[in-house]
Protein backbone atom coordinates (compact mmCIF):
# COMPACT_ATOMS: atom_id res chain seq x y z
CA UNK A 1 0.00 0.00 0.00
CA UNK A 2 1.37 3.43 -0.96
CA UNK A 3 2.06 5.86 1.86
CA UNK A 4 -0.11 8.92 2.26
CA UNK A 5 1.83 12.12 1.37
CA UNK A 6 3.03 14.14 4.33
CA UNK A 7 0.81 17.15 5.19
CA UNK A 8 1.83 20.47 3.69
CA UNK A 9 2.24 23.63 5.80
CA UNK A 10 -1.13 25.48 5.89
CA UNK A 11 0.72 28.72 5.12
CA UNK A 12 1.28 27.58 1.51
CA UNK A 13 -2.38 27.75 0.55
CA UNK A 14 -3.86 25.79 -2.37
CA UNK A 15 -1.55 27.28 -5.06
CA UNK A 16 2.12 27.95 -4.43
CA UNK A 17 5.49 28.22 -6.14
CA UNK A 18 8.52 25.98 -5.78
CA UNK A 19 10.36 28.79 -4.01
CA UNK A 20 7.53 29.21 -1.49
CA UNK A 21 7.45 25.45 -0.83
CA UNK A 22 11.20 25.25 -0.27
CA UNK A 23 11.09 28.27 2.04
CA UNK A 24 8.38 26.52 4.06
CA UNK A 25 10.59 23.46 4.50
CA UNK A 26 8.94 21.27 1.81
CA UNK A 27 11.43 19.10 -0.08
CA UNK A 28 11.48 18.83 -3.85
CA UNK A 29 10.50 15.16 -3.65
CA UNK A 30 7.28 16.11 -1.86
CA UNK A 31 6.28 18.20 -4.91
CA UNK A 32 5.94 14.95 -6.89
CA UNK A 33 3.12 13.74 -4.61
CA UNK A 34 -0.07 12.50 -6.24
CA UNK A 35 -2.09 15.07 -4.28
CA UNK A 36 -0.33 17.89 -6.14
CA UNK A 37 -0.65 19.09 -9.74
CA UNK A 38 1.87 21.25 -11.56
CA UNK A 39 0.04 24.11 -13.27
CA UNK A 40 3.07 25.57 -15.02
CA UNK A 41 6.78 25.24 -14.33
CA UNK A 42 7.43 26.25 -10.75
CA UNK A 43 3.75 26.57 -9.74
CA UNK A 44 1.81 23.81 -7.98
CA UNK A 45 -1.76 23.28 -6.88
CA UNK A 46 -3.29 20.95 -4.29
CA UNK A 47 -5.78 18.69 -6.06
CA UNK A 48 -9.30 19.13 -4.66
CA UNK A 49 -11.19 15.88 -4.10
CA UNK A 50 -8.58 13.57 -5.76
CA UNK A 51 -11.14 10.75 -6.23
CA UNK A 52 -13.35 13.07 -8.28
CA UNK A 53 -10.47 14.30 -10.40
CA UNK A 54 -9.65 10.72 -11.35
CA UNK A 55 -13.22 10.17 -12.54
CA UNK A 56 -13.30 13.35 -14.62
CA UNK A 57 -13.81 13.09 -18.37
CA UNK A 58 -10.61 14.15 -20.19
CA UNK A 59 -12.40 17.06 -21.87
CA UNK A 60 -13.80 18.34 -18.58
CA UNK A 61 -10.40 17.96 -16.92
CA UNK A 62 -8.73 19.99 -19.67
CA UNK A 63 -11.32 22.76 -19.35
CA UNK A 64 -10.84 22.83 -15.60
CA UNK A 65 -7.09 23.15 -16.02
CA UNK A 66 -7.59 25.96 -18.53
CA UNK A 67 -9.64 27.91 -15.99
CA UNK A 68 -7.05 27.31 -13.31
CA UNK A 69 -4.31 28.70 -15.54
CA UNK A 70 -6.48 31.65 -16.60
CA UNK A 71 -7.05 32.59 -12.96
CA UNK A 72 -3.38 32.12 -12.19
CA UNK A 73 -1.91 34.12 -15.07
CA UNK A 74 -4.50 36.73 -16.06
CA UNK A 75 -3.19 39.37 -13.68
CA UNK A 76 0.31 39.08 -15.13
CA UNK A 77 -0.72 39.48 -18.78
CA UNK A 78 -0.05 42.83 -20.51
CA UNK A 79 -3.13 45.03 -21.01
CA UNK A 80 -2.87 44.88 -24.81
CA UNK A 81 -3.33 41.08 -24.89
CA UNK A 82 -6.52 39.01 -25.01
CA UNK A 83 -7.54 35.38 -24.90
CA UNK A 84 -8.08 33.63 -28.22
CA UNK A 85 -8.29 30.16 -29.79
CA UNK A 86 -9.25 27.21 -27.63
CA UNK A 87 -8.85 29.23 -24.43
CA UNK A 88 -11.42 31.72 -25.72
CA UNK A 89 -13.74 28.80 -26.49
CA UNK A 90 -13.43 27.67 -22.86
CA UNK A 91 -14.26 31.18 -21.64
CA UNK A 92 -17.37 31.34 -23.86
CA UNK A 93 -18.38 27.79 -22.89
CA UNK A 94 -18.17 26.64 -26.51
CA UNK A 95 -17.39 23.01 -27.45
CA UNK A 96 -13.95 22.28 -28.86
CA UNK A 97 -11.76 19.18 -28.59
CA UNK A 98 -9.17 19.42 -25.80
CA UNK A 99 -5.90 20.92 -26.98
CA UNK A 100 -2.77 18.78 -26.90
CA UNK A 101 -1.29 21.02 -24.19
CA UNK A 102 -2.64 23.05 -21.28
CA UNK A 103 -1.02 26.25 -22.58
CA UNK A 104 -3.27 29.30 -22.68
CA UNK A 105 -3.86 30.85 -26.10
CA UNK A 106 -3.23 34.57 -25.90
CA UNK A 107 -3.42 37.07 -28.75
CA UNK A 108 -2.26 40.59 -29.52
CA UNK A 109 -2.77 42.98 -32.41
CA UNK A 110 0.20 43.62 -34.71
CA UNK A 111 2.71 45.17 -34.38
CA UNK A 112 2.52 44.34 -30.68
CA UNK A 113 3.10 40.76 -29.58
CA UNK A 114 1.80 38.49 -26.85
CA UNK A 115 4.25 37.57 -24.08
CA UNK A 116 6.74 34.80 -24.65
CA UNK A 117 6.61 32.79 -21.46
CA UNK A 118 6.06 29.25 -20.35
CA UNK A 119 2.40 28.27 -20.36
CA UNK A 120 1.45 30.80 -23.05
CA UNK A 121 0.90 30.12 -26.74
CA UNK A 122 0.87 33.52 -28.41
CA UNK A 123 -0.64 34.60 -31.74
CA UNK A 124 -0.47 37.98 -33.47
CA UNK A 125 -3.63 39.11 -35.30
CA UNK A 126 -4.40 41.85 -37.78
CA UNK A 127 -6.72 44.26 -36.02
CA UNK A 128 -9.31 44.58 -38.80
CA UNK A 129 -9.93 40.81 -38.77
CA UNK A 130 -10.61 40.29 -35.05
CA UNK A 131 -12.84 42.01 -32.49
CA UNK A 132 -12.20 41.86 -28.76
CA UNK A 133 -14.71 42.27 -25.93
CA UNK A 134 -14.98 41.74 -22.17
CA UNK A 135 -16.66 38.55 -20.96
CA UNK A 136 -16.61 37.27 -17.38
CA UNK A 137 -14.18 40.08 -16.65
CA UNK A 138 -11.67 38.84 -19.25
CA UNK A 139 -10.47 40.37 -22.50
CA UNK A 140 -11.38 37.79 -25.13
CA UNK A 141 -12.20 37.60 -28.84
CA UNK A 142 -15.91 37.92 -29.64
CA UNK A 143 -17.90 34.77 -30.51
CA UNK A 144 -17.93 35.70 -34.20
CA UNK A 145 -14.16 36.29 -34.21
CA UNK A 146 -13.68 33.03 -32.31
CA UNK A 147 -15.47 31.04 -35.01
CA UNK A 148 -13.65 32.81 -37.83
CA UNK A 149 -10.19 32.31 -36.31
CA UNK A 150 -10.51 28.94 -34.57
CA UNK A 151 -12.96 27.31 -36.99
CA UNK A 152 -10.44 26.70 -39.81
CA UNK A 153 -8.20 24.79 -37.37
CA UNK A 154 -10.95 22.25 -36.67
CA UNK A 155 -12.44 19.41 -38.67
CA UNK A 156 -15.61 20.15 -40.65
CA UNK A 157 -17.86 18.53 -38.03
CA UNK A 158 -16.10 20.33 -35.16
CA UNK A 159 -16.29 23.64 -37.05
CA UNK A 160 -20.03 23.31 -37.55
CA UNK A 161 -20.57 22.21 -33.94
CA UNK A 162 -18.63 25.24 -32.69
CA UNK A 163 -20.68 27.56 -34.89
CA UNK A 164 -23.95 25.93 -33.82
CA UNK A 165 -23.10 26.42 -30.15
CA UNK A 166 -22.38 30.12 -30.60
CA UNK A 167 -25.65 30.86 -32.43
CA UNK A 168 -27.80 28.38 -30.47
CA UNK A 169 -31.21 29.72 -29.47
CA UNK A 170 -32.22 27.72 -26.40
CA UNK A 171 -36.02 27.46 -26.58
CA UNK A 172 -38.56 26.67 -23.90
CA UNK A 173 -40.25 23.46 -25.19
CA UNK A 174 -43.80 24.00 -26.40
CA UNK A 175 -43.25 27.74 -26.87
CA UNK A 176 -41.30 30.19 -28.98
CA UNK A 177 -39.74 31.80 -25.93
CA UNK A 178 -35.98 31.66 -25.60
CA UNK A 179 -34.32 30.67 -22.34
CA UNK A 180 -31.37 32.91 -23.23
CA UNK A 181 -30.27 34.91 -26.27
CA UNK A 182 -27.68 33.45 -28.62
CA UNK A 183 -24.10 34.62 -28.22
CA UNK A 184 -23.98 35.75 -31.84
CA UNK A 185 -25.66 35.23 -35.21
CA UNK A 186 -24.96 33.83 -38.65
CA UNK A 187 -25.19 37.40 -39.95
CA UNK A 188 -22.36 38.41 -37.64
CA UNK A 189 -20.33 35.40 -38.78
CA UNK A 190 -20.76 36.50 -42.41
CA UNK A 191 -19.90 40.11 -41.60
CA UNK A 192 -16.76 39.12 -39.71
CA UNK A 193 -15.68 36.77 -42.50
CA UNK A 194 -15.97 39.57 -45.09
CA UNK A 195 -13.67 42.04 -43.35
CA UNK A 196 -10.65 41.02 -45.38
CA UNK A 197 -8.52 38.14 -46.53
CA UNK A 198 -8.12 35.64 -43.74
CA UNK A 199 -6.68 32.13 -43.36
CA UNK A 200 -9.24 29.36 -43.78
CA UNK A 201 -11.89 31.44 -45.53
CA UNK A 202 -12.82 28.58 -47.88
CA UNK A 203 -13.52 26.25 -44.96
CA UNK A 204 -15.64 28.92 -43.27
CA UNK A 205 -17.66 29.59 -46.41
CA UNK A 206 -18.37 25.89 -46.86
CA UNK A 207 -19.47 25.51 -43.24
CA UNK A 208 -21.65 28.63 -43.00
CA UNK A 209 -24.73 27.16 -44.79
CA UNK A 210 -24.54 24.05 -42.58
CA UNK A 211 -25.03 25.97 -39.32
CA UNK A 212 -28.23 25.85 -37.30
CA UNK A 213 -29.56 27.82 -34.34
CA UNK A 214 -31.41 24.72 -33.10
CA UNK A 215 -28.64 22.25 -32.25
CA UNK A 216 -27.90 22.19 -28.53
CA UNK A 217 -24.79 19.98 -28.51
CA UNK A 218 -22.06 18.63 -30.79
CA UNK A 219 -23.67 15.15 -31.00
CA UNK A 220 -26.91 16.76 -32.23
CA UNK A 221 -24.91 18.65 -34.85
CA UNK A 222 -23.06 15.51 -35.91
CA UNK A 223 -26.30 13.52 -36.11
CA UNK A 224 -27.83 16.20 -38.32
CA UNK A 225 -24.81 16.15 -40.62
CA UNK A 226 -24.93 12.35 -40.88
CA UNK A 227 -28.63 12.46 -41.88
CA UNK A 228 -27.71 14.94 -44.60
CA UNK A 229 -24.85 12.81 -45.89
CA UNK A 230 -26.99 9.67 -45.88
CA UNK A 231 -29.58 11.22 -48.17
CA UNK A 232 -32.37 11.01 -45.60
CA UNK A 233 -35.26 13.48 -45.62
CA UNK A 234 -34.38 16.81 -44.10
CA UNK A 235 -35.27 16.60 -40.39
CA UNK A 236 -36.95 19.26 -38.30
CA UNK A 237 -34.79 20.32 -35.37
CA UNK A 238 -35.90 20.92 -31.78
CA UNK A 239 -39.36 19.74 -32.79
CA UNK A 240 -42.38 19.71 -30.46
CA UNK A 241 -44.19 16.36 -30.65
CA UNK A 242 -47.87 16.50 -29.67
CA UNK A 243 -50.64 13.91 -29.51
CA UNK A 244 -53.95 14.08 -31.36
CA UNK A 245 -55.37 16.34 -28.64
CA UNK A 246 -52.50 18.82 -28.91
CA UNK A 247 -50.83 17.86 -25.64
CA UNK A 248 -47.06 18.34 -25.69
CA UNK A 249 -45.31 14.98 -25.35
CA UNK A 250 -41.78 16.30 -25.66
CA UNK A 251 -39.30 18.15 -27.85
CA UNK A 252 -37.02 15.98 -29.99
CA UNK A 253 -33.58 16.99 -31.26
CA UNK A 254 -34.35 15.68 -34.76
CA UNK A 255 -37.72 14.64 -36.14
CA UNK A 256 -39.33 13.65 -39.42
CA UNK A 257 -42.93 14.83 -38.79
CA UNK A 258 -44.28 13.56 -42.12
CA UNK A 259 -43.21 10.03 -41.16
CA UNK A 260 -43.62 10.39 -37.38
CA UNK A 261 -40.07 9.31 -36.65
CA UNK A 262 -37.99 11.06 -33.97
CA UNK A 263 -34.31 10.76 -33.09
CA UNK A 264 -33.21 11.28 -29.47
CA UNK A 265 -29.53 11.49 -28.58
CA UNK A 266 -28.75 9.79 -25.27
CA UNK A 267 -25.90 11.52 -23.47
CA UNK A 268 -24.30 10.17 -20.27
CA UNK A 269 -26.79 11.99 -18.06
CA UNK A 270 -29.60 9.93 -19.61
CA UNK A 271 -27.85 6.85 -18.25
CA UNK A 272 -26.65 8.12 -14.89
CA UNK A 273 -29.70 10.13 -13.77
CA UNK A 274 -32.58 7.98 -12.49
CA UNK A 275 -35.00 10.85 -12.98
CA UNK A 276 -33.87 11.35 -16.59
CA UNK A 277 -33.97 7.61 -17.23
CA UNK A 278 -37.57 7.38 -16.04
CA UNK A 279 -38.50 10.47 -18.05
CA UNK A 280 -36.98 8.92 -21.19
CA UNK A 281 -39.04 5.74 -20.77
CA UNK A 282 -42.25 7.70 -20.18
CA UNK A 283 -41.51 9.89 -23.19
CA UNK A 284 -40.90 6.92 -25.48
CA UNK A 285 -44.15 5.29 -24.33
CA UNK A 286 -46.07 8.52 -24.94
CA UNK A 287 -44.59 8.87 -28.42
CA UNK A 288 -45.54 5.28 -29.27
CA UNK A 289 -49.11 5.82 -28.06
CA UNK A 290 -49.33 8.86 -30.36
CA UNK A 291 -48.11 6.83 -33.34
CA UNK A 292 -44.50 7.98 -33.34
CA UNK A 293 -41.38 5.85 -33.63
CA UNK A 294 -38.52 7.02 -31.41
CA UNK A 295 -34.95 5.95 -32.13
CA UNK A 296 -32.67 6.48 -29.15
CA UNK A 297 -29.18 7.24 -30.46
CA UNK A 298 -26.14 6.48 -28.31
CA UNK A 299 -22.58 7.73 -28.71
CA UNK A 300 -21.54 4.22 -29.75
CA UNK A 301 -24.10 4.16 -32.57
CA UNK A 302 -23.29 7.67 -33.79
CA UNK A 303 -19.50 7.52 -33.67
CA UNK A 304 -18.57 3.82 -33.79
CA UNK A 305 -21.46 2.11 -35.58
CA UNK A 306 -22.83 4.70 -38.01
CA UNK A 307 -23.85 2.07 -40.58
CA UNK A 308 -26.05 0.41 -37.98
CA UNK A 309 -27.61 3.76 -37.09
CA UNK A 310 -28.15 4.63 -40.74
CA UNK A 311 -29.94 1.34 -41.35
CA UNK A 312 -32.14 1.78 -38.27
CA UNK A 313 -33.28 5.26 -39.27
CA UNK A 314 -33.83 4.32 -42.93
CA UNK A 315 -35.81 1.22 -41.93
CA UNK A 316 -38.05 3.26 -39.63
CA UNK A 317 -38.66 5.85 -42.34
CA UNK A 318 -39.42 3.25 -45.01
CA UNK A 319 -41.91 1.59 -42.67
CA UNK A 320 -43.74 4.93 -42.62
CA UNK A 321 -43.80 5.37 -46.40
CA UNK A 322 -40.50 7.02 -47.25
CA UNK A 323 -38.68 5.87 -50.38
CA UNK A 324 -35.09 6.85 -51.08
CA UNK A 325 -34.94 8.94 -54.28
CA UNK A 326 -31.85 7.01 -55.34
WOCOR-V461541 format. One record per backbone hydrogen bond with DSSP energy under -1.0 kcal/mol. CO is the residue of the C=O (numbers start at 0). NH is the residue of the N-H. E is the energy in kcal/mol with one decimal. If there is no record, write none. Layout:
BEGIN
CO&NH&E + CO&NH&E
END
This chain:
BEGIN
8&11&-2.1 + 9&12&-1.1 + 13&45&-2.6 + 15&43&-3.4 + 16&20&-2.2 + 17&21&-2.7 + 18&22&-2.3 + 19&23&-1.3 + 20&25&-2.8 + 21&24&-1.6 + 28&31&-1.6 + 29&32&-1.7 + 32&35&-1.8 + 34&46&-2.9 + 36&44&-2.1 + 39&42&-2.4 + 41&17&-1.8 + 42&38&-1.9 + 43&15&-2.1 + 44&36&-2.6 + 48&51&-1.5 + 48&52&-1.8 + 49&53&-1.9 + 56&60&-2.7 + 57&61&-2.2 + 58&62&-2.0 + 59&63&-2.3 + 60&64&-2.3 + 61&65&-2.1 + 62&66&-2.2 + 63&67&-2.2 + 64&68&-2.1 + 65&69&-2.6 + 66&70&-2.6 + 67&71&-1.5 + 68&72&-2.6 + 69&73&-2.4 + 72&75&-1.6 + 73&76&-1.2 + 77&80&-1.6 + 81&106&-4.0 + 82&140&-1.9 + 83&87&-1.5 + 84&88&-1.7 + 85&89&-1.9 + 86&90&-2.0 + 87&91&-2.2 + 88&93&-2.8 + 103&120&-3.4 + 104&83&-2.0 + 105&122&-1.9 + 106&81&-1.9 + 107&124&-2.8 + 108&111&-1.5 + 116&119&-1.8 + 118&103&-2.7 + 120&105&-2.1 + 122&107&-1.5 + 124&109&-2.5 + 125&128&-1.8 + 130&141&-2.4 + 132&139&-2.5 + 134&137&-1.8 + 137&134&-2.5 + 138&82&-2.8 + 139&132&-3.0 + 141&145&-2.7 + 142&146&-2.2 + 143&147&-2.0 + 144&148&-1.7 + 145&149&-3.0 + 146&150&-1.4 + 149&152&-1.8 + 150&153&-1.9 + 154&158&-2.7 + 155&159&-2.3 + 156&160&-2.4 + 157&161&-2.4 + 158&162&-2.2 + 159&163&-3.0 + 160&164&-2.1 + 161&165&-1.5 + 162&166&-1.4 + 165&183&-1.6 + 169&178&-3.5 + 171&174&-2.0 + 176&171&-2.9 + 184&188&-1.9 + 185&189&-2.7 + 186&190&-2.3 + 187&191&-2.5 + 188&192&-2.6 + 189&193&-1.4 + 191&194&-1.2 + 197&200&-1.2 + 199&203&-1.9 + 200&204&-2.5 + 201&205&-2.1 + 202&206&-1.6 + 203&207&-2.1 + 206&209&-1.7 + 207&210&-1.3 + 212&168&-2.9 + 216&220&-2.0 + 217&221&-3.1 + 218&222&-2.5 + 219&223&-2.1 + 220&224&-2.3 + 221&225&-2.2 + 222&226&-2.2 + 223&227&-1.8 + 224&228&-2.3 + 225&229&-2.4 + 226&231&-2.0 + 227&230&-1.1 + 235&254&-2.2 + 238&251&-2.8 + 240&248&-3.3 + 240&249&-1.2 + 242&245&-2.1 + 246&242&-1.9 + 249&240&-3.2 + 251&238&-2.4 + 252&237&-1.8 + 253&262&-3.1 + 254&235&-3.4 + 255&258&-1.4 + 255&259&-1.0 + 255&260&-1.3 + 259&292&-2.7 + 260&255&-3.3 + 261&294&-2.9 + 262&253&-1.5 + 263&296&-3.3 + 266&269&-1.2 + 267&270&-1.2 + 267&271&-2.3 + 268&272&-1.8 + 272&276&-2.7 + 273&277&-2.6 + 274&278&-2.2 + 275&279&-2.6 + 276&280&-1.9 + 277&281&-2.4 + 278&282&-2.5 + 279&283&-2.4 + 280&284&-2.2 + 281&285&-2.2 + 282&286&-2.4 + 283&287&-2.3 + 284&288&-2.2 + 285&289&-1.3 + 286&291&-3.0 + 287&290&-1.6 + 292&261&-2.9 + 294&263&-2.6 + 296&265&-3.4 + 297&301&-2.4 + 298&302&-2.8 + 299&303&-2.1 + 299&304&-1.7 + 304&308&-1.8 + 305&309&-3.0 + 306&310&-2.2 + 307&311&-2.1 + 308&312&-2.4 + 309&313&-2.5 + 310&314&-2.5 + 311&315&-1.9 + 312&316&-2.3 + 313&317&-2.6 + 314&318&-2.0 + 316&321&-2.4 + 317&320&-1.8
END
